[in-house]
Amino acid sequence: MEKQSKIYVAGHRGLVGSAIIRHLQEKGYNNIIYRTSHELDLRNQVSVIQLFEQEKPDYIFLAAAKVGGILANATYPAQFLYDNLMIQSNVIEAAKEFGTKKLVFLGSTCIYPKMAPQPLKENYLLTGELESTNEPYALAKIAGIKMCSSYNKQYGTEFISVMPTNLYGPNDNFNLETSHVLPALMRKIHKAKINKEEAVTIWGSGTPLREFLHVDDMASACVYLMENCTFEQIGEFVNIGTGKELTIRELAETICEIIGFDGELRFDSTKPDGTPRKLTDVTKLHELGWHHKIELKEGVQDTYKWYLENVNEHE
């Protein structure tokens, strides 16, 4: 990418999109375009075509998606499937039609089978049944991977796919009904401290293992791959993660330590755990020349600082 290349970041207000813009600006890229969801509904093909006719972006980071945790996925399965299929299909097709030089499609490691061997290698895709609690979202993202690789084979495009592990950081969603586990725990534990509560109740048994990547590291990886790596080098997709894991209980204890909450943690095992373990194999990523820099404790401290400065407790 040239510093003046026109770069479209789809989903620029989200967790990943906003971090990608920060990272691009830090590196001196100054021709970045974006639209809010009110200005442009990416589910609408006509609107997407109009954007591409007007802007003709050279490079695209496709970070726009409908995302959420177990509760959100269970409540809105049709929306998770439809919205994500429409968003990615419209943008990928328009990128091909208008000659975009390169596109990075962002997915998620929930694409892997529920009982896939650990750590998760890229070639485990479609080798077993998906986790039922996020199947619609996972199916949409798998379709996006296949769409990118199919377009590359048929049309000679350069569309690459990246599958991040659990992400967190500034601009995360802290809504207790729709957020992922780390921001949900942070808000719950913070409120318990403020309200001087004796205990915090957490969904599930606390035993599932999870891996977490700070969103600034994710942005760094996306820009690095855009600048340096081709579809031929990457293959169908590449995992983005740390290769390190901890239990939900250990995560909650880490957050308690940073927030300063010394009450009891109670685990409600009547609630679903989701996938028992989800650790990425990051061998390919390391071979491509990128490693994460932000460790979990430092990242949680950074995120909590942002939370205190930016989140309205009454929202």
N, C-alpha and C positions, 0 to 999 in steps of 0.2 A: 504494500500500500504506500502511495505517496502521501505526504502530509496534507496535500490539497485534494486528495481523492474524496469523492462524495460518499459518505458512509451513513447508511440508514440503520438505526438501532430501533428495532420493533420491541415495544414493551419497555420504553426508557424510564418509566416511573417505578417499575418493579424492582425487586431486590437485585436481580442480576443486571438488568438493563441499565439501571442507574449507576451500578459499579463499573460496567463496561464504559459508559460515558466518562466517568471520572478518570478511568485508566487511560482512555484514548486522549483526553485533554492533557493529562500529565505528560504523555509522550509527544505532544505537539500536533496532534491531528485536530484541525480546526474547521472542517467542513462536514459537520455532523448534522444529520436531519432526523427529525422524529415528529410524531403526532400523538396527542393524547387519545384515549379511547372515545372521548366525546367528539374529537375532531375527525376521527377515522375509525370505523368499525371494521376490523380486519376480517370479520366473518362475512362481510359483504364484498363479493368479487368485483362488482362495478366500481366501488369506492377504492379498492386496492389498485385496480388498473388505472384509475384517474391519478392516484398518487404517483405511480411509476411513469405515466405519461408526462407528468409535470416535473418530476425530480430526476428520473433515470439514475438511480443510485449505482455506484461502481461496486460497492461492497455492502453486505448485509449481515447483521447479527440478529438472528431470529429468536429473541428472548421473550416474545409475547406468548402468553399461555394462561389458561385457567388452571390455577393450582390450589392445593389445600391438603389438609391432613385427613386422617381416617374418617372423622365425623363429616367433613365436607364432601368427601368422595362418596360416602354412604348415602348422604342426603340428596346429592345432585348428580347421580351417575350419568344421566342423559346429557346434561350440560357439559360435563367433563369430556365426554366422547365427542359430541357435536361441535362445541366451541373450538376444541383443539384441532380436530380434523379440518374444520373450515379455515381457521387462522393459518395453519401451516400450508394447506393446499393452495390457498389463494396467493400467499407470498412466494412460495416456491415456483408456482406456475408463472407468476408475473416476472420473477427474477430471470427465468429462462427466456420469456418472450421479449424482455427489454434488455437482454445482453449483460446482466450483472456478471462481473468478473469472478466473484467468489462469494459464497454464503456459508455462514456457520449456523447450523441448526442445533438448538439446545433441547435436550431431552432430560432423562432422569434414570437412575439405576433401578427404579421400580419396574423397568422393562424386563428384568430377569425373572425366570421361574421362581416361585416361592421356595422350593426346596433345592435350588441349584447348589452345587458344591461351592465351598468358600475357600479362598476369596473368589469373587466373581470375575471370570475372564470373559473377554468380549465374545468368544466363540460359544458361550453358553446360551446365547439368545435363541429363543424358540425351541429349547430342548425339554420343556415341561410346562405344567400349568402355572398360570400367573397367580399372585396373591389376590384373593377375591375382593379385599377391601379397597384396592386401587386399580382393578382390572380395566375399567373404561379409560382412565387416564393412560395407563400403560399401553393399551391397544392403540390409542391415538399416536403416542410417541413412537411405537414400533412402526406404524404406518409412515410416519415422518422420516425415519431412518431409511426405510425401503424406498420411499419416494425420492429422497436425495440420491441414493446410489443408483436407482433406476434411471433418473434423469441424466446422471453422469454417463452411464453406459449408452443410453439412447441418443442423447443430445450433445454430449461432450462438455457438459457444464462442470463446474468445480464447486460442488456443494458438499461440505463436510459436516459430520454429526458428532456432537460431544455429549457424553452422559455423565453429569455431575452426581456425586453422592449428596447427602443431606447438606443443604446450604444454610447459612445464617449470617447476620451482620446488619449494618445500618440499612434502613428502609425496609426491614422485614415486616411481615404482617403479625401484629401482636393481638389480634382479635381471638378471644378464647374459643369461639365457635368454629373458626375456619383456619386457624394457624397450624403450623407444624410444631413438632414436639419441643424444640429448644426455645423458640420465642414464647410458646404457651407456658412452659415451665417458668421462664423468666418472669412473665407477668404475674402468674399465680403466686410465686414465691415472694415477689416484690410486694404484692398486695397483702399477703399474709404478714409480712414484716411491718408494713405501715399500719395494719389493723391490729397488730399485736396478737395474732392468732397463735394457738398452741400447736397446730398441725396443718399440713397441706396434704390433700388427697390427690393422688396421681393415677391416671388411667393405666390399667394393666398390672402385670406382676413386677415390673421393674427389671426383669431379666433379659429382655431382648438386647442384642448388641447393635450399636449404631456407630457410624463414622460421620464426622462433621468437617466441612470445609468452609473457611471464611470466604465470604463473597468477593472480597478484594483479591484473594488468590484465584478464585474462579474467573474473574475478569482478566487477570493477568494471563491465565492459561488460554482463554479464548482469543485474546489479541495475539499471543505468541503463536498459536496454531494458525491463525489467519495470516500472519506475516511470514511464517516459515515452513509450513507443512502442507503437502498436497493430499488429495484424496487417494492417490496411488500409494503414498507413504503411510497414511492413516488406516486405510481400509474402510470398511463399512461405518465404523465409529470407534471412538476411543473413550475410555473411562477417565473422568477427572476426579481425583480424590487425594487423600493423604496416605491410604493404606494402613491407617491406625483406627482402632475401635475401642469403645467402652460401653458398659451397660447403661440403660436408662437411669437406674438407681445412681450409678457413679456420676452421670451427667447432672442429675438433680442435686447431688451432694456438692459438686463443683460450683453450681449456680448458687446454692445456699451459702457456700463459703464466700463467694465474691459479693453477694448481696448483703451478707451479714445476718442471715436468718438461722436461728439455732433451735427452731421447733422440730417437731416430729414429722417424718415423711411416712404417709400411709398409702399403701398401694391397693387399688381396687381391682382384684383379679377377676371380677365378673365382667369387666370391660375388656375389649379385644386388645391383643398385643401387636397384631400385624405380623409381618415377616419376622421370624425368630432371630435371624442374623443377616446382615447386608453389608459386607465388606468388599470394597473394590480391589481388584488386582490392578495396580498402576504400573506394571512392568512396561507396557507399550508407551505410556505417557513419559516415563523416565527415559526410555530409549529415544523418544522424540526430542528430548532435551529440556523438559520442564519438571520442576519439583515445587511442592508447596513451601511457603515460608512462615505462615502464621500458625502457631500451635494453639490448641483449644483454650487453655486458660487465658492467654493473652487476647485471643479473639472474643471470648465471652466478656472479659473486662471492657474491651472496646465497644462491644454491642450494648452492654448495660449502660455505659456512659452515654451512648447515643439515645438509648431508651429514656433515660432520665431527662435529657434535654429536649426530646421531640415528641414523646407520646402523652396524649391527654388521657388521664386516668378515667375520665368519665365517658370516653367514646365507646 
